[in-house]
Amino acid sequence: MNHTIIQGRTGLNQFYAKVYAFVGLGIGLSALVSGLMLTVFQSQLVYFLMQGRLWLTIATFAELALVFVASNMALKNSPAALPVFLLYSVLNGFTLSFVVAFYTPGTVLSAFVSSALLFFVMAAVGIFTKKDLSGIGRAMMQL
């Protein structure tokens, strides 16, 4: 096989490995913030549920705005995209804590941990796999 093609695939695999690692980091950060809200800051969580509906609405719209801002920055390859993504992850953990407050902590923790681990495993696959895996998506759609 052509050496240039192999180098291109390796570079693409490393790119996706970084993307999956960052997504795993974001999910982990959201889980941490959500976990803190459900435990350490539980009284503030209850306050926001009972009295702070305006702040919840503001946080939800700010989260949505950050998605658009981070996406735009990522398209422009701006170095500020990562801090904005991390800020989004923190805010996401905050807003998700209000939803997950109605579930058992074990269920929520296992969902966050399994999601983060999945992205980290996919990052590792991207780093160590030398084969082109682009056809897997089409094969999975046939199942």
VOLOGU-461936 format. One record per residue: x negated, y negated, z of N, C-alpha, C in turn. Coordinates in Angstrom, 3 decimals. Atoms other than C-alpha are relative to their C-alpha. Example, Ala and Ser with C-alpha at 12.3 -4.5 7.8 and 13.67 -1.06 7.14 Angstrom:
<atoms>
<<-0.890; 1.190; 0.000>; <-12.300; 4.500; 7.800>; <-0.900; -1.200; 0.000>> <<0.820; 1.190; -0.060>; <-13.670; 1.060; 7.140>; <0.770; -1.090; 0.730>> 
</atoms>
This chain:
<atoms>
<<-0.848; 1.174; 0.000>; <0.000; 0.000; 0.000>; <-0.896; -1.240; 0.000>> <<0.754; 1.243; 0.117>; <-1.173; -3.528; -0.700>; <-0.287; -0.589; 1.380>> <<0.438; 0.548; -1.286>; <-3.152; -5.072; 2.169>; <0.753; -1.295; 0.341>> <<-0.715; 1.257; -0.230>; <-1.365; -8.437; 1.761>; <1.415; 0.256; 0.501>> <<-1.362; -0.338; -0.431>; <2.059; -6.829; 2.144>; <-0.018; 0.469; 1.450>> <<0.108; -0.494; -1.368>; <0.952; -5.042; 5.316>; <-0.242; -1.155; 0.961>> <<0.243; 1.170; -0.843>; <-0.403; -8.305; 6.733>; <1.273; -0.827; 0.165>> <<-1.253; 0.753; -0.062>; <2.888; -10.048; 5.879>; <0.996; 0.654; 0.941>> <<-0.915; -0.722; -0.895>; <4.903; -7.348; 7.643>; <-0.450; -0.111; 1.444>> <<0.524; 0.120; -1.357>; <2.632; -7.477; 10.667>; <0.297; -1.392; 0.550>> <<-0.302; 1.365; -0.430>; <3.034; -11.255; 10.831>; <1.477; -0.180; 0.299>> <<-1.445; 0.078; -0.217>; <6.805; -10.937; 10.509>; <0.389; 0.750; 1.270>> <<-0.275; -0.755; -1.226>; <6.871; -8.254; 13.212>; <-0.403; -0.797; 1.232>> <<0.449; 0.799; -1.142>; <4.873; -10.509; 15.524>; <0.922; -1.196; 0.223>> <<-0.943; 1.111; -0.125>; <7.220; -13.424; 14.793>; <1.263; 0.456; 0.717>> <<-1.215; -0.501; -0.635>; <10.273; -11.345; 15.690>; <-0.267; 0.458; 1.429>> <<0.345; -0.388; -1.364>; <8.475; -9.984; 18.738>; <0.029; -1.225; 0.912>> <<-0.042; 1.233; -0.792>; <8.023; -13.565; 19.960>; <1.435; -0.463; 0.208>> <<-1.403; 0.418; -0.113>; <11.662; -14.380; 19.238>; <0.721; 0.855; 1.036>> <<-0.658; -0.886; -0.962>; <12.879; -11.315; 21.148>; <-0.522; -0.237; 1.413>> <<0.562; 0.276; -1.327>; <10.502; -12.090; 24.024>; <0.595; -1.283; 0.580>> <<-0.595; 1.248; -0.482>; <11.831; -15.662; 24.248>; <1.464; 0.187; 0.377>> <<-1.403; -0.263; -0.331>; <15.427; -14.431; 24.171>; <0.085; 0.793; 1.305>> <<0.044; -0.745; -1.254>; <14.583; -11.913; 26.889>; <-0.310; -0.908; 1.180>> <<0.332; 0.977; -1.039>; <13.014; -14.731; 28.909>; <1.215; -0.865; 0.329>> <<-1.203; 0.812; -0.213>; <16.149; -16.849; 28.417>; <1.069; 0.756; 0.765>> <<-1.002; -0.813; -0.705>; <18.428; -14.024; 29.540>; <-0.441; 0.210; 1.450>> <<0.506; -0.165; -1.361>; <16.210; -13.387; 32.540>; <0.161; -1.262; 0.836>> <<-0.162; 1.280; -0.697>; <16.271; -17.075; 33.461>; <1.468; -0.251; 0.338>> <<-1.438; 0.125; -0.268>; <20.068; -17.152; 33.123>; <0.422; 0.916; 1.140>> <<-0.327; -0.946; -1.066>; <20.275; -14.082; 35.338>; <-0.493; -0.504; 1.351>> <<0.549; 0.524; -1.244>; <18.038; -15.675; 37.953>; <0.872; -1.133; 0.555>> <<-0.824; 1.130; -0.442>; <20.082; -18.890; 38.083>; <1.374; 0.484; 0.440>> <<-1.310; -0.538; -0.363>; <23.350; -16.979; 38.124>; <-0.080; 0.743; 1.330>> <<0.180; -0.716; -1.256>; <22.040; -14.739; 40.883>; <-0.163; -0.941; 1.179>> <<0.165; 0.993; -1.065>; <20.969; -17.748; 42.930>; <1.325; -0.679; 0.336>> <<-1.309; 0.626; -0.236>; <24.375; -19.352; 42.476>; <0.921; 0.941; 0.773>> <<-0.880; -0.977; -0.651>; <26.088; -16.152; 43.637>; <-0.460; 0.374; 1.404>> <<0.518; -0.387; -1.318>; <23.883; -15.736; 46.703>; <-0.422; -1.228; 0.817>> <<0.571; 1.104; -0.774>; <21.784; -18.652; 47.923>; <0.902; -1.235; -0.021>> <<-0.831; 1.197; 0.153>; <24.072; -21.389; 46.598>; <1.485; 0.347; -0.100>> <<-1.379; -0.468; 0.068>; <27.341; -19.561; 47.153>; <0.998; -1.060; 0.459>> <<-0.933; 1.034; -0.457>; <28.917; -22.452; 49.074>; <0.199; -1.072; -1.076>> <<-0.136; 0.960; 1.100>; <28.204; -24.806; 46.155>; <0.846; 0.603; -1.121>> <<-0.807; -0.684; 1.005>; <29.698; -22.227; 43.798>; <1.478; -0.089; 0.356>> <<-1.395; 0.072; -0.455>; <32.889; -22.129; 45.869>; <0.510; -1.432; -0.131>> <<-0.399; 1.404; 0.130>; <32.971; -25.941; 45.965>; <0.346; -0.320; -1.454>> <<-0.268; 0.284; 1.410>; <32.710; -26.150; 42.185>; <1.243; 0.712; -0.495>> <<-1.213; -0.721; 0.397>; <35.402; -23.504; 41.784>; <1.258; -0.704; 0.502>> <<-1.183; 0.614; -0.607>; <37.778; -25.382; 44.085>; <0.154; -1.486; -0.315>> <<-0.068; 1.460; 0.097>; <36.910; -29.062; 43.678>; <-0.673; -0.592; -1.240>> <<0.853; 0.611; 1.020>; <34.440; -29.542; 40.843>; <0.331; 0.366; -1.430>> <<-0.400; -0.379; 1.374>; <36.433; -28.749; 37.717>; <-0.585; -0.945; -1.053>> <<0.568; 0.961; 0.946>; <35.181; -31.942; 36.043>; <-1.455; 0.350; -0.303>> <<1.401; -0.352; 0.204>; <31.548; -30.868; 36.582>; <-0.144; 1.285; -0.801>> <<0.034; -1.230; 0.796>; <32.285; -27.431; 35.190>; <0.265; -0.299; -1.467>> <<-0.302; 0.387; 1.376>; <33.785; -29.004; 32.085>; <-1.203; -0.698; -0.633>> <<1.186; 0.707; 0.499>; <30.781; -31.319; 31.693>; <-1.130; 0.993; -0.281>> <<1.062; -0.994; 0.180>; <28.371; -28.394; 32.156>; <0.254; 0.869; -1.228>> <<-0.341; -0.832; 1.157>; <30.214; -26.327; 29.555>; <-0.257; -0.741; -1.306>> <<0.243; 0.769; 1.225>; <30.122; -29.102; 26.952>; <-1.480; -0.319; -0.183>> <<1.445; 0.229; 0.093>; <26.474; -29.864; 27.777>; <-0.704; 1.246; -0.520>> <<0.561; -1.267; 0.482>; <25.673; -26.200; 27.222>; <0.210; 0.147; -1.503>> <<-0.304; -0.062; 1.424>; <27.369; -26.287; 23.841>; <-0.854; -0.992; -0.783>> <<0.829; 1.011; 0.667>; <25.527; -29.501; 22.909>; <-1.451; 0.470; -0.088>> <<1.380; -0.485; 0.012>; <22.204; -27.912; 23.871>; <-0.217; 1.072; -1.059>> <<0.111; -0.998; 1.069>; <22.889; -25.043; 21.461>; <-0.290; -0.690; -1.329>> <<0.205; 0.719; 1.257>; <23.148; -27.506; 18.582>; <-1.343; -0.724; -0.029>> <<1.275; 0.723; -0.065>; <20.155; -29.564; 19.737>; <-1.162; 0.971; -0.164>> <<1.094; -0.977; 0.082>; <17.922; -26.514; 20.229>; <-0.080; 0.620; -1.392>> <<-0.009; -0.567; 1.353>; <18.998; -25.036; 16.876>; <-0.619; -0.961; -0.997>> <<0.546; 1.009; 0.895>; <18.197; -28.276; 15.091>; <-1.513; -0.138; 0.201>> <<1.430; 0.098; -0.276>; <14.814; -28.503; 16.812>; <-0.753; 1.219; -0.521>> <<0.645; -1.224; 0.486>; <14.015; -24.888; 15.964>; <-0.131; -0.018; -1.517>> <<0.076; 0.099; 1.461>; <14.817; -25.503; 12.302>; <-1.132; -0.922; -0.440>> <<1.075; 0.948; 0.312>; <12.356; -28.397; 12.340>; <-1.336; 0.456; 0.578>> <<1.204; -0.567; -0.602>; <9.808; -26.186; 14.145>; <-0.604; -0.932; 1.044>> <<0.432; 0.943; -1.027>; <9.623; -28.725; 16.975>; <-0.472; 0.752; 1.241>> <<0.448; -0.643; -1.238>; <7.592; -27.757; 20.033>; <0.955; -0.243; 1.168>> <<-0.972; 0.282; -1.064>; <10.384; -29.258; 22.154>; <1.154; 0.998; 0.002>> <<-1.100; -0.967; 0.065>; <12.728; -26.442; 21.087>; <-0.053; 0.986; 1.162>> <<0.100; -0.964; -1.096>; <11.390; -24.069; 23.741>; <0.480; -0.582; 1.327>> <<-0.543; 0.546; -1.251>; <11.957; -26.384; 26.730>; <1.509; -0.230; -0.040>> <<-1.450; 0.191; 0.120>; <15.443; -27.196; 25.416>; <0.709; 1.347; 0.125>> <<-0.571; -1.341; -0.118>; <16.147; -23.470; 25.056>; <-0.016; 0.462; 1.459>> <<0.090; -0.389; -1.410>; <14.952; -22.876; 28.628>; <1.001; -0.774; 0.846>> <<-1.018; 0.793; -0.688>; <17.160; -25.731; 29.861>; <1.388; 0.574; -0.268>> <<-1.266; -0.648; 0.360>; <20.066; -24.139; 27.987>; <0.183; 1.278; 0.813>> <<-0.089; -1.262; -0.741>; <19.272; -20.806; 29.682>; <0.350; -0.241; 1.461>> <<-0.317; 0.347; -1.386>; <19.354; -22.427; 33.128>; <1.474; -0.410; 0.105>> <<-1.387; 0.460; -0.019>; <22.649; -24.170; 32.352>; <0.958; 1.156; -0.276>> <<-0.807; -1.176; 0.301>; <24.001; -20.921; 30.914>; <0.166; 0.870; 1.239>> <<-0.087; -0.758; -1.244>; <23.190; -19.121; 34.155>; <0.939; -0.655; 0.990>> <<-0.893; 0.746; -0.886>; <24.975; -21.867; 36.074>; <1.458; 0.217; -0.389>> <<-1.395; -0.136; 0.423>; <28.153; -21.706; 33.993>; <0.477; 1.452; 0.053>> <<-0.401; -1.409; -0.062>; <28.140; -17.914; 33.794>; <0.270; 0.462; 1.421>> <<-0.207; -0.422; -1.383>; <27.995; -17.681; 37.572>; <1.462; -0.133; 0.409>> <<-1.414; 0.177; -0.338>; <31.596; -18.892; 37.696>; <0.844; 1.129; -0.573>> <<-0.710; -1.137; 0.592>; <32.725; -16.094; 35.426>; <-0.342; 1.270; 0.763>> <<0.422; -1.248; -0.622>; <30.656; -13.381; 37.046>; <0.333; 0.063; 1.489>> <<-0.395; 0.002; -1.412>; <31.798; -14.422; 40.527>; <1.198; 0.918; 0.237>> <<-1.179; -0.850; -0.127>; <34.892; -12.335; 39.845>; <-0.322; 1.483; -0.199>> <<0.432; -1.386; 0.171>; <32.864; -9.133; 39.287>; <-0.924; 0.391; 1.149>> <<0.910; -0.434; -1.057>; <30.761; -7.024; 41.618>; <-1.432; -0.371; -0.377>> <<1.384; 0.397; 0.297>; <27.135; -8.146; 41.927>; <-0.793; 1.083; -0.739>> <<0.720; -1.083; 0.672>; <25.862; -4.716; 40.849>; <0.303; 0.074; -1.483>> <<-0.406; -0.029; 1.406>; <27.831; -4.821; 37.610>; <-0.666; -1.135; -0.774>> <<0.584; 1.170; 0.655>; <26.587; -8.294; 36.764>; <-1.505; 0.159; -0.135>> <<1.451; -0.162; 0.025>; <22.986; -7.553; 37.677>; <-0.407; 1.022; -1.050>> <<0.358; -1.019; 0.987>; <22.922; -4.395; 35.581>; <0.213; -0.501; -1.419>> <<-0.212; 0.559; 1.341>; <24.358; -6.276; 32.578>; <-1.131; -0.939; -0.390>> <<1.095; 0.924; 0.291>; <21.735; -9.021; 32.806>; <-1.319; 0.740; -0.192>> <<1.277; -0.705; 0.069>; <18.832; -6.661; 33.448>; <-0.078; 0.858; -1.256>> <<0.036; -0.841; 1.205>; <19.786; -4.247; 30.671>; <-0.112; -0.845; -1.267>> <<0.118; 0.880; 1.164>; <20.202; -7.126; 28.204>; <-1.425; -0.538; -0.149>> <<1.364; 0.523; 0.052>; <16.840; -8.670; 29.102>; <-0.978; 1.105; -0.391>> <<0.897; -1.104; 0.338>; <15.115; -5.279; 28.962>; <0.113; 0.398; -1.465>> <<-0.187; -0.330; 1.406>; <16.623; -4.555; 25.560>; <-0.799; -0.950; -0.892>> <<0.744; 0.953; 0.813>; <15.140; -7.752; 24.150>; <-1.507; 0.168; 0.169>> <<1.434; -0.222; -0.202>; <11.735; -7.054; 25.722>; <-0.467; 1.268; -0.712>> <<0.343; -1.226; 0.723>; <11.743; -3.504; 24.311>; <-0.059; -0.278; -1.499>> <<0.009; 0.333; 1.428>; <12.640; -4.869; 20.870>; <-1.227; -0.851; -0.352>> <<1.228; 0.778; 0.224>; <9.770; -7.365; 21.209>; <-1.195; 0.943; -0.093>> <<1.098; -0.967; 0.036>; <7.412; -4.474; 21.961>; <0.033; 0.817; -1.285>> <<-0.124; -0.733; 1.264>; <8.759; -2.515; 18.981>; <-0.531; -0.861; -1.146>> <<0.480; 0.904; 1.045>; <8.100; -5.558; 16.800>; <-1.507; -0.154; -0.006>> <<1.457; 0.147; -0.085>; <4.531; -5.820; 18.043>; <-0.714; 1.261; -0.481>> <<0.743; -1.238; 0.227>; <3.559; -2.160; 17.758>; <0.409; 0.770; -1.252>> <<-0.443; -0.713; 1.194>; <5.540; -0.989; 14.715>; <-0.646; -0.607; -1.233>> <<0.659; 0.470; 1.220>; <3.650; -1.228; 11.461>; <0.873; 0.197; -1.239>> <<-0.887; -0.269; 1.135>; <6.558; -0.128; 9.262>; <1.017; -1.116; -0.158>> <<-1.059; 0.959; 0.288>; <9.151; -2.334; 7.594>; <1.324; 0.585; 0.497>> <<-1.249; -0.474; -0.590>; <12.335; -1.955; 9.643>; <1.220; -0.753; -0.513>> <<-1.103; 0.837; 0.483>; <14.484; -4.316; 7.589>; <1.178; 0.820; -0.523>> <<-1.085; -0.824; 0.515>; <16.525; -1.436; 6.115>; <0.864; 0.623; 1.086>> <<-0.759; -0.613; -1.086>; <17.727; -0.281; 9.523>; <1.356; -0.675; 0.170>> <<-1.267; 0.731; -0.132>; <20.392; -2.986; 9.633>; <1.059; 0.527; -0.948>> <<-0.955; -0.535; 0.988>; <22.007; -1.722; 6.442>; <0.422; 1.419; 0.365>> <<-0.328; -1.377; -0.371>; <21.807; 1.887; 7.649>; <0.959; 0.029; 1.182>> <<-0.884; 0.025; -1.173>; <23.460; 1.017; 10.961>; <1.406; -0.471; -0.358>> <<-1.324; 0.479; 0.416>; <26.304; -0.784; 9.189>; <0.804; 1.117; -0.654>> <<-0.686; -1.106; 0.644>; <27.136; 2.475; 7.414>; <0.597; 0.971; 1.022>> <<-0.481; -0.948; -1.029>; <27.763; 4.307; 10.711>; <1.409; -0.281; 0.417>> 
</atoms>
